[in-house]
């Protein structure tokens, strides 16, 4: 039945190519094909040496150490096996990743400076790999022949969260108070030389445009390579409120005046203007501002003294004042 099917297939093949189906040609081709099949099956029984790729993964690193170098993600195995086993592998490529328990390896010291460097010979893994391969393949060699591990001490550090948010309130609105994060700081961990240089972590860049109401949502933190975060995101709270313009007359103070002198300024008061949230408008009082001129600057500024604002409420924005400088006279007591 099989021979009949082969003969029919040969005949159809020749017919499609307009080749005259001579019976002697068909019989000849049939035996050529049959002998090829037997030859191929016979070759599969032979043993061969070839290279295969085995994926690997690493588990159970020392808890107080952190790996700072890259490890190979596969081994190139030179193996010996029967042809049919190699053919099966080439067709299916079915090997699961080989798991390497780092804590169970025999690690030998290679060198020590900023990092502790160790090595382990991969030939010591032959038996474990063959067990995973169910002894179907005999390992001749493994490449690489050595695994190198560079470890640094793992340290922990608490650092603040810093905003990289681009917040633009809608017209006639303002941000009330500071942007709040929950948590406002996180714990980072990693290799000592890396973590020691990190003073803060940042949110990912995010545009919050035309805001006219409070914003409260999670924001991802920008990752740092080879550094672990206790939190990968934080809650961000932005208070948005309508604002109005306010103004106050503020008394001008003179500082660093010798006890024997009196400095009189003209004018004695200045006008400060500012933007403030509607809910804070009534809280703004003149005594919350400190406007000063400095006697020590008389020699540098001639007949006028520049005014500076030393204190003002932290809930106001866009502070302006007028005039910027004042005339003065000096009197002895």
C-alpha atoms as one frame of an Amber mdcrd trajectory, in Angstrom:
protein
   0.000   0.000   0.000   2.851   2.402   0.905   4.733   1.490  -2.287   1.548
   2.103  -4.320   1.123   5.565  -2.742   4.748   6.457  -3.486   4.352   5.332
  -7.078   1.159   7.390  -7.478   2.855  10.475  -6.042   5.799  10.101  -8.443
   3.401   9.773 -11.357   1.506  12.938 -10.294   4.793  14.798  -9.901   5.837
  13.901 -13.454   2.407  14.735 -14.878   2.495  18.253 -13.417   5.766  18.901
 -15.233   4.567  17.386 -18.539   7.083  14.560 -18.267   5.995  11.340 -19.890
   5.367   8.847 -17.130   7.405   5.886 -18.303   6.947   2.935 -15.934  10.639
   2.088 -15.877  11.425   5.682 -14.841   8.837   5.528 -12.090  10.251   2.261
 -10.742  13.763   3.672 -10.833  12.789   6.809  -8.960  10.836   4.739  -6.463
  13.894   2.677  -5.510  16.117   5.758  -5.390  13.709   7.375  -2.959  13.369
   4.205  -0.915  17.132   3.724  -0.651  17.527   7.373   0.382  15.033   6.875
   3.190  16.817   3.757   4.445  20.178   5.530   4.242  18.829   8.479   6.220
  17.350   6.232   8.911  20.596   4.344   9.166  22.541   7.594   9.609  20.245
   8.637  12.463  21.434   5.581  14.424  25.020   6.848  14.320  26.536   9.018
  17.052  27.484  12.624  16.280  29.113  15.531  18.093  27.508  18.938  17.603
  26.811  22.228  19.392  23.504  23.226  20.960  22.432  26.305  22.912  21.011
  25.864  26.425  19.248  28.872  28.019  20.204  29.502  31.662  18.818  31.557
  34.530  20.253  32.386  37.949  18.515  32.201  41.311  19.248  32.658  45.031
  21.908  35.343  45.031  23.406  36.236  48.438  20.882  38.519  50.172  23.523
  40.961  51.460  25.249  41.289  48.090  24.278  42.638  44.712  25.565  41.481
  41.341  27.117  44.313  39.314  28.266  42.460  36.183  26.342  40.713  33.411
  26.139  36.910  33.291  25.694  34.806  30.128  22.057  33.986  29.391  22.919
  30.723  27.635  25.586  28.029  27.478  26.973  26.685  24.218  27.144  22.925
  24.784  29.231  20.571  22.689  27.330  17.277  22.973  27.463  13.713  21.708
  24.250  11.836  20.880  22.495   9.639  18.347  21.391  11.377  15.190  17.684
  10.980  15.876  18.046  12.698  19.280  19.896  15.602  17.727  17.284  15.828
  14.974  14.538  15.867  17.606  16.253  18.742  19.398  16.860  20.727  16.220
  13.200  20.414  15.262  11.641  21.138  18.658  14.353  23.149  20.450  12.479
  22.089  23.564  15.062  22.594  26.319  13.825  24.523  29.333  16.151  27.111
  30.918  18.730  25.510  33.177  18.449  27.007  36.666  21.677  27.821  38.527
  21.437  28.230  42.303  24.192  30.775  42.937  24.266  30.084  46.681  25.096
  26.429  45.979  27.987  27.156  43.605  31.591  26.707  44.643  32.766  30.316
  44.327  36.462  31.080  44.509  37.907  34.529  45.157  39.347  36.139  42.040
  40.189  39.649  43.282  38.868  42.358  45.584  38.796  46.138  45.249  35.548
  48.137  45.091  33.838  44.848  44.236  34.413  41.279  45.381  35.123  39.152
  42.316  34.549  35.385  42.289  34.608  32.646  39.668  33.154  29.159  39.239
  33.960  26.483  36.641  31.008  25.487  34.476  32.282  21.898  34.074  31.168
  21.362  37.675  27.603  21.697  36.355  27.933  18.836  33.830  26.053  16.280
  35.872  23.191  18.641  36.753  22.774  19.638  33.116  22.825  16.015  31.945
  20.195  15.169  34.581  17.951  17.893  33.162  18.573  16.554  29.656  17.657
  13.048  30.936  21.018  11.637  29.815  19.896  11.750  26.204  22.868  13.946
  25.369  26.410  13.486  26.635  28.187  16.786  27.336  31.659  17.034  25.812
  32.353  20.660  26.784  30.645  23.854  27.947  31.281  27.390  26.795  31.991
  29.589  28.634  34.189  27.401  30.772  34.108  29.887  33.676  31.452  32.093
  35.248  32.614  35.364  36.804  30.614  37.081  39.554  31.254  40.648  40.747
  29.475  41.441  44.015  29.130  44.716  45.887  27.776  45.161  49.394  24.048
  45.914  49.350  23.203  49.102  51.246  19.918  50.842  52.027  19.247  54.562
  51.967  16.185  56.763  52.474  15.878  59.565  49.913  13.203  62.197  49.160
  10.904  62.153  46.140  11.347  65.153  43.820   8.794  66.287  41.264   9.345
  66.320  37.530   5.744  67.285  36.901   4.974  70.153  34.555   1.892  71.686
  36.184   0.119  74.553  34.426  -3.102  75.773  36.110  -5.957  77.069  34.010
  -6.474  80.811  33.641  -7.387  82.511  36.945  -6.272  79.418  38.917  -3.129
  78.763  40.941  -1.410  75.945  42.808  -2.226  76.288  46.484   0.638  75.259
  48.744   3.288  72.732  47.836   2.912  69.603  45.720   2.533  66.680  48.114
   3.744  63.111  47.670   2.667  60.060  49.621   5.111  58.727  50.551   7.353
  61.785  50.315  10.493  59.614  50.570  11.370  56.007  49.742  14.084  53.494
  50.599  16.461  52.535  47.828  18.910  49.629  47.864  21.753  48.527  45.669
  25.508  48.448  45.298  27.357  50.710  47.694  29.245  52.749  45.050  25.974
  53.486  43.206  23.525  54.120  46.053  25.991  56.288  47.949  25.835  58.917
  45.168  22.014  59.108  44.994  20.492  61.956  47.006  16.937  61.911  45.636
  14.612  60.101  43.265  12.377  61.692  40.658   8.886  61.172  39.369   8.566
  60.428  35.685   7.993  63.497  33.554   4.292  64.262  33.265   2.410  67.247
  31.831  -0.639  68.385  33.815  -1.984  71.231  31.740  -4.942  73.593  32.174
  -5.808  72.295  35.657  -8.905  73.849  37.219  -9.474  71.336  40.015  -7.468
  69.329  42.528  -5.356  66.499  41.155  -4.801  63.258  43.073  -3.379  60.209
  41.310  -0.498  57.745  41.246   2.666  58.743  39.407   5.477  56.328  38.518
   8.985  56.973  39.761  11.823  57.164  37.232  13.834  53.946  37.492  17.561
  53.890  38.209  19.521  51.002  36.696  20.664  48.379  39.239  18.815  50.139
  42.081  15.708  48.746  43.791  12.937  51.003  45.127  10.741  50.274  48.152
   7.916  51.901  46.133   7.622  52.127  42.357   5.002  54.862  42.392   3.726
  57.574  44.735   0.444  59.388  45.187   0.692  62.995  44.051  -1.659  65.629
  45.435  -1.935  69.040  43.779  -4.361  71.575  45.241  -5.796  73.981  42.663
  -7.833  77.046  43.575  -9.020  80.302  42.044  -6.825  83.263  42.925  -7.276
  86.987  43.319  -4.884  89.903  43.566  -4.281  91.539  46.942  -2.224  94.450
  48.202  -0.940  95.763  51.551   0.935  98.787  52.827   4.014  97.553  54.634
   6.217  99.539  57.017   9.863  99.844  55.915  12.510  98.833  58.456  16.178
  99.850  58.498  18.659  97.234  59.716  22.293  97.383  60.916  21.979 101.035
  62.053  24.627 102.123  64.618  23.172 103.011  68.032  24.282 106.631  67.664
  22.350 107.229  64.431  18.791 107.412  63.152  17.936 106.670  59.523  14.756
 108.203  58.104  13.466 106.897  54.764  11.189 108.594  52.252   8.675 107.045
  51.966   8.306 105.096  55.226   5.991 102.500  53.692   5.873 100.553  50.472
   3.001  98.893  48.615   3.203  95.140  48.062   0.909  93.318  45.634   0.510
  89.581  45.196  -1.698  86.730  44.053  -3.420  84.657  46.701  -5.982  81.843
  46.765  -9.479  83.043  47.582  -9.585  80.933  50.749  -6.385  82.606  52.038
  -7.241  86.169  51.112  -8.304  87.259  54.629  -5.227  85.649  56.199  -2.804
  88.099  54.557  -1.874  90.898  57.029   0.737  93.693  56.770   2.722  92.389
  59.754   3.420  89.146  57.890   5.763  91.049  55.530   9.223  92.304  56.379
  10.524  94.997  54.026  14.007  96.299  54.838  16.856  98.546  53.740  20.386
  97.937  54.979  22.546 100.719  56.476  25.676  98.771  55.518  24.886  99.347
  51.837  24.946 103.152  52.073  28.550 103.402  50.872  27.743 101.379  47.731
  24.376 102.875  46.781  24.769 106.650  47.052  21.722 108.697  48.009  19.252
 105.814  47.677  18.900 102.431  49.366  17.491  99.354  47.638  14.543  97.634
  49.286  14.370  93.884  49.814  11.618  91.643  51.151  12.920  89.277  53.841
   9.702  87.599  54.935   6.259  87.061  53.438   3.518  84.388  53.700   4.383
  81.180  51.858   0.847  80.893  50.455   1.106  83.968  48.222   2.640  84.093
  44.753   4.021  86.632  42.281   5.021  89.136  44.956   5.745  92.649  43.673
   6.491  95.866  45.531   6.839  99.561  44.818   9.029 101.552  45.093  12.187
  99.463  44.674  14.408 101.997  46.453  14.015 104.965  48.829  15.813 108.179
  49.676  17.037 108.698  53.248  18.592 111.106  55.720  20.923 110.340  58.595
  20.476 112.001  62.018  22.494 111.748  65.181  20.712 110.938  68.382
